[in-house]
């Protein structure tokens, strides 16, 4: 697997509260590890939450004795949630901070995924497919048939998420396992990308770029051209 990651502050924000991790070498029992986290909170709290989440997950995975990918991710998510929650509870400047997180590892032909919040993982093959489910208010409205996917993208409440890491003492991640094939592209991103570009446009950019780096840079540039309303982070990996 080869991979490339890029993050950008966007056009409207004064601080980048996204944090990413992209490692194609072994991390503990995993052969590789990709993570995107999108923090929330007051001044500097969001960027601290996302960084603390990712760093704690990596540390947990490096030393864990668990063997299965889901149990490894469960332990890492629990550790990260505890770290962020305790920092939030013990420092007034970090009160209420939290973060989304989407992470994956490729083991032979199976991709194992964990996610909390509305950062996403897509699989790009013949088309583009969103694998993860958003834990957000507008996603619930879409599932209930109250609004369409297109309406959700521009809904005034699209930034309200219903599940985040570090907000409560316990958190539940969603886990996915999917089969992948040679040539598949895996894309992790924060909502600063997915809210600014239609899925079909993201697919077109990735498929018509010579390298993963070119694709990532083009995606970030397009998100900024379309308004750049939030921090923009993308991690691309080719099987």
Steps between C-alpha positions, in 0.01 A plus 500: 500500500617850420347808656510879512345742751433873489334748735415867444356772721243594233390848402288604799658360819781653706621163635523145368320267740543193277775247570611207287725196515625310197737208545548219248747324734401274793344656810488234767306204357371709207691500172393859433279767654306800368308744723313828456362694799302825495503677835240728654513739791602852593830675438768234441281230658394344171850465362617354832211250507569365150876475557459336843251253354730393217817486711326294771358257246843448343662447842231249594542305176877493533490321836171306487497124555169456317506307175184576303464833318165585661624433855814704427292791373254469791783524752658794316171690477428440869846627595465808280153578633628474858796729425291771332217480755736526799687797349168670433382437858821619667577817300243777466651614171429156351149461643262335253763415242463192285588360162382280218726217391513261206777240485585198291756229446548265206569135577549290185181567300287625788466861614404546865341833589395682818314832509331745734340820374477631145850459362470246222661207322425445132588212268573602142487216247253497210320784675527667841336352810480652846574211737458673837178647635493861620402544862329831432162667531458547126589136430218396733270736310608343170436147633154607617426637153459859621773643277705382200876442488538821296299697756709353782819638345378860538274458806564766769529225764740279302780554756302355792636153573320248720802294609854620572808372680585662835161652579380224735672246723415226251468504124397243242679481167357342185710224344505384139679230305513515121678300233731701277671431169823606339461851361231607748548844652404556863423859600465629855393863541361757738169671423695802379552299183178300472278805566671702227521249213239263357594133525508460122741793469729346760498174306578681173795687653650186652460291184641772274807580709837344419600450864339491844685823584357677197153369585521617863628843401227535236229399746617758755524767230147424376358513854658842544372616161151396608522713815744325734258549790681261733836332552567248223674166553532204264694174518518293182629144480523268200480125546 
